[in-house]
């Protein structure tokens, strides 16, 4: 028997490889799909089916690519939309792989045609349920993707899915969702690596609203929606297969890089310390670990991307970008910033200040216009900096007019990583005097701008 959960770092996306009797299937594959082919082949299995739980919004699903490599049949949920590939799943449909059987359970709410898949073991007993974005550890799927006018309708459908279908399953059934903690598809997914129906019944805060009206009132919320979601929805209906393993950026010599940079956006994936010390003029800072979370907020799809990395291996960053549909990867700076400097090229820098240094400046009368780019939930739990101006990092491009150009802008977040995204964006847009605060609130000790937990 074969069972593997494969996690896509950054996206907190879970896909599953399941097999028996030398046949296997994959649920919700990612686009760079070699991992499924290689692991199945290594175990002596052939992939015969690809199943999707719903039309995804946060990444490009890899069903078409995987089918092109394996000849597998593709089965998609959300039959109400016009897919150009695969076959639509029907409620109650079953698939056999060896001695295992999966059964489709219509699970609307996150999307109108979402499907869960109940896996029965070789003896025919319920063993696992693959819930897609209907049920997570500690949370349930967001219901706002079709807009405010259908918000309560979708929340009502999700209530019926959860309480009439999924919670009717045995308590010891293992729950296998499509995402873990950190995903934008749930606002409060718990860090339980594995969970069960019984654990969620007892511990999931959303499942404590047992009356339909209470559930709808608390779950029917419009959440922050990344702009790239619309692009993902389009690609996940019509996605053509990639050629080979996917676009791998080519190394560019200095002159070629400089020439191409005129028509591209340069994305620097180094951490905030490296970027702040020196970077290619007009580059945008998105550290490697934040690519999956923030590239879709700041990178357009109609402008090619050039990479500057910590190392000369562009593949890890490229993989994270192609999962978001960024195929226009024009290349990367061969030799990185070391090559840039040894070639005598001009670089720019952003001032780095510690929390303690900023507090000292404030308390000695040195003014600072503080731009706090943390989330609202962080402000509520960690506290507000008195006098700071709050614009969440994802909303900064739409609120640039609120940031003065004639003042020194000191950007603050919980660590400095998101602050550097904001600082690099401001510099690209013409702000001259920008600084980033390193570290979070743990060292904050200003008396003139104290932490306020009452707002």
N, C-alpha and C positions, 0 to 999 in steps of 0.2 A: 504494500500500500504506500501511496505517496501523498504527503500533505505538507505544504509550505506556505507560510504567510510572508509576503515580500513587501517591505516597507520602502517607499520613496521618500527619502529624507527631504526636509524642507516643506514639502506638501503635506506631510503626515498622512500620506495615502497608503492604504492597505489593499493589496491584491492577493489572490489565492490560487495556488496550483494544487490540484487534487487529482489523484489517479488510483487505479487498481486494474489488475489484469492487463497491464501494458498499455492501457488507454488512459488519457488524462484530459482534463479541461481546466480552463483558466477563467476566473471571475474578475472583471474590471481591470484588465491589463493596462499598464502604462505604455507610453508610445515607444520608448527605447526598450523593445521587447526581447532582446537577445537572452536576457536572464531566464525567461520561461523555457525557451527552446533548449538552452544549454543545460539547465537543471533537469528538465524532463529527459533529455537524451542521455545524460550522465546516469540517470536511474533506470534507463531502458524503457521509457515510455514515449508514446506518440501523442501529441495534442490533437484531439478530434473535435472539441467544442470550445467556443469562447462565449461566455455569458456576461451581459451587462445588467447592472441593477437599475440604472437610470441614465438619462442624458446628463453628463457631467458638465459643471460650470467652471471648475477650478483647474482642470488640466485636460490635455488632449488624450482621449482614450486610445489605446493601441490595438484595438480589435482588428482593424483592416490590415495593419502591418503584420500582426501575428498570423492572421489567416493567409496572407500572401506567402509567408515562409513555411507554413505547415499544412496548408490545405484544409484547415479546420472550418467547420460551419460556425457562423457568427449569429448569435441571437441577441437582439436588442430589446430593451424595455421602451416604454413611452411610444407605443404604436400610433398614437394620435398625431405624431409629427412625421415629416416626410424624410425619412432616412433614404439615402441612396445606396446603402449596403445592408447585407444581412437579412435576417428574417425576424418578424415580430414574435415575442414571447406571448403565450396565452396563459391566463390564470389556470393553475392545475396541471400545466404541461410537465412532463417528466423526462429525465435523461438518465441513461445508464452508462457508467464507466466501470467495467468489471462487475464486482459484487455490490458497488455503491449505487445509490439512486438519489437524484436531486429532484425536488418538486418546486415549481414556481408558485409563489403566493403574491397576489396583487396587493401592493403596499403603498397606495397613493398618499400624498401629503406633501412630501418634499417636492416631487413632481407628480403630475396627474397619473402617470402610468408606471411609477416605480414598482420594481419587483424585488421580493426577498426570495431566497432559495433555501429550502429545508433539505439537509443532507441526512440520509439514513445509512446506518452502518451495515456491514455485511449480514447481520442478523435481521435487518429491517427496522431496527429501533431508531427513533429520532436522536441525532447526535449533535449536529450543529445547525445554526441558521445564519445565513449570510444576509445581513439586513441593509446593505448599501448605506444610504443616508437617511433611513427612517429612524433607526435606533442606534445610538452610540453608548459608550460607557459614560454614564453620568449626564447624558444630554440626549436630545432628539434633533432631528433634522430641521433646518430652517425652512420656513413656509412662505417666504416673502419674494421668491424668485419670479412669480407671475405678476407682481405689482400689488399695490395697496388695495385695489378694487377686488382682488380675489384672496386677500389675506385670510379673512375669517373662514372662507370656504375651504381653503387648503388646510388650515389648522383643524377644522372639523374632520376632514378626511384623514388627517394624521392621527387624530384621537381614535377614530374607528380602527385604523390599521393597528395601532398599539394595543388598545384595550380589548378589541374584539378578535384580533388575529394573533399578534405576536405574544401577548401576555397570556393567551390561552394555551401556549405551548408549555411543555414540562419545565419546571424550575431549574433542573440540572442541565438543560440544553445550553451548549456553549454558543455565545453570541459573537459573530465575526462581522464587525462593521467595516465600512469602506474608508474610515478615517480614524485617526487617533488624536491625542491632545495636540493642539496647535493648528488644527485645520480651520480654514475660514468657513467651512460648511457647518460648523456648530460653534456656539458662543462660549460654551463652558464644558468641553469634553474633558472627562476625568483622565487621570494617568494610570488607570487600571489597564495593564497590558492585555490581560484576558478577563473576560467577564461571562456571566450567565444570565439567563432570564430571571432567575431567583434573586441574584445580586442586584440587577437593575430594578426589579420590583421593589426591593427594600431600600436601595441607596440612591437611585436616580431621582433628583429633586423634581424633574418634570413629570415623573410618573406618580407623584403624590397628589396631583390634581385629578382625582378620580371622577369628578363630575365634569361633564363635557363643557359646560359654560366656563367653569374655572380654568380648565385646560386651555380653551380657546383664548380666554382673556389674557393668560400669562404667556402663551406661546406665540400668539399672532402679533409679532413685533417686526417692524421693518429694520433690518440690520444694514450695516455698512456694506455696500456692494462694489467690489472692485470693477473698474471699467473694462478690464479684459474678459470678464464673464461673458459679455455679448459675443466676443470673438470665439470663445470656447464653445458656446452654444451652436454657432454656425459650423465650426470645424467638426464638431461631434455628430453632425448630421451628414456631412458630405466629405469627410476626410479621405484624401487619396493616400496610398501607402508611401512611406519614405523609400528612397533608393539606398540599399545597403543598410548599414547600422545607424544612419542618420548623419546630418551635417556635422562634420568635424572641421572647425576653423583652421585655416592654413596659417603657418608662421609668416609674418610679413617683415621684411627688412625695413630699416628705418625710413628710407625715402618713400617706399610703397605705403607704409603705414601713415606717414604724414600726408601723402597725397590723398589716400582714401578717407582720411579723417575729415576732410572738407565736406564730404557727402554722407557721413555716418555719425552715429552717436557712440562715443567712447565710454565704455562701462568698465570701471576699475573695481575688481572683486577683492582687493586686499582689505585688511582690517583698518579700523579708523586711525590707528597710530601711523601705519605706513602711508596711507593716503594723505593724512594731514601734513606729514613731513614734506612730501613732494609728490605732485601728480601732473599728468599731461594736461595742459590748459584746456578748459571746458569739459573735462571728463566728469562723468557722474559717478559718485561712489555708491555702490551697492555691494556690501561685503558678501563673500561666497555663501555663507550660511543664511543670508537674507534674500538671495535671488528668488527663490520660489515664492516668498511672501510679498516681495516689493517690486519685482521687475514689472509685473502686470499693471502696477499703478503709475509707473513713470516712463516706460518704454513704449513708443508707438510701434505699430506693426508695419508701417510703410517706410521706415528708415532702417537701413542696414546697421548692424551692431559690430563694433570692434571691441575686443577684449584686452584688458591689461590684467594679468594674473600674478599671483605670488610666485608661481613656478611656470615652467614652460610646457605644462600639460594642460591643454585647453578642454580636455574631454569632460571632466566633472562639471565645470561651469556650463559647457555646451549642452550637456544632458539635461540640466535643470531648466535651461531656456527652451529647448525643443519640446519639453513636456508642457510648456505654456504656449506652444505654437510659434515660437520665434525661429523660423528657418533661415532668416536673412543674416546669418553670421558670416561677416565678410572676412574675418581673420583675427589674429591676435599679435600683439607686439612681441616679436621674437627677442628673448633676452630680458624682457620686462623693463622696469625703470632703471636697472643698472645699465642696460644698453642705451636707454634714452639719455642718461647723464654722460656716459662715456662718449656719446656722439656730440656732446656739447649743446644739446637742445635745452631750451628754456622750460623750466617747470614752475608751477605755482605751489603755494602752501596755504594751509589754514591754521590759525593759531589754536593751540591746544592748552586748555587751562584746567587745573584740578578743581574739585568742588571747594576745597579749603581756600584756594587762591581766590576764587570768585567771591566766597563769603567775606574774605578779608577786604577785597576791593569795595564791596558794597558797604561794609561797616566803616570804612575809612573815607566814605563820601564820594567814591568813584562810581559814577552812574553806569548802569548797564541795562540795555533793553533785552530782557530775557525772553526767548522764544521756547516755550515748553511744548515738545511734540509728542508727549505721552498720550496714551488712550484715556478716555474718560474714566474707565474702570480703574486705571492706575491712579488717577488723581483722587478718586474716591477712597481707595484703599491705602495709598501711600501719603496723600496729602498734597495740597497746593502750595506753591511757592508764592508768598504774598508779593503782589505787584507784577508777577510774570504774565505773559500773554500766551494763551493756550491755543494752538492750532495743531490738531493731530497730523502726524507726518503724511498720512495718505491724502489729507485734505489741503496740504500746503500749496500744490500747483494752482488750485482754484481760489486761493486766498492771498496771493502774493501782494496784492494792493494794500493789505492790512499791515505789511511790514515796512517800516520806514527805511529809506535809502540813506538818509543823512546821519544815522546813528550807528554805533557799533552794535551788531546783533550777536548775542551770545546764545547759542542753541543748546538746549538741555533735553535729555531723555533719561532712561534708566541706566545707561552704560556708556553712551557716546556713539554707538553704532548707528542708530537711527538718526541721531543728531548730525552725523557726518553726511548722511543722505541729504538732509535738509540744507546743510551748509553748502554742499557741492551744488545743489540746485540753485540756491541763492547766488552763488558765484557765477554760475552759467548765465543767470538772468541779469547780471550786471551789478549786484551788490559787491561793494569793495571791502568793507570792514566786517568780517565775520569770524567768530571764534566758536569752538566746540568745547563743552564741558565734559571731562573724562570722569566716569564713575557716576553712581546714582545718588540717592538721598542719604545713604548711610553716614556720609561725612558732613552733611549740611549743618552749619552752626551759625548762620547769619542772624544777628539780632535785629537788623533793619528790615530784612526780608525773611521772616521766620516761616516754618512749615505750618500750614493751617489745615486742620482736619475737620473744620466745621462747615466749609462751603458746600 
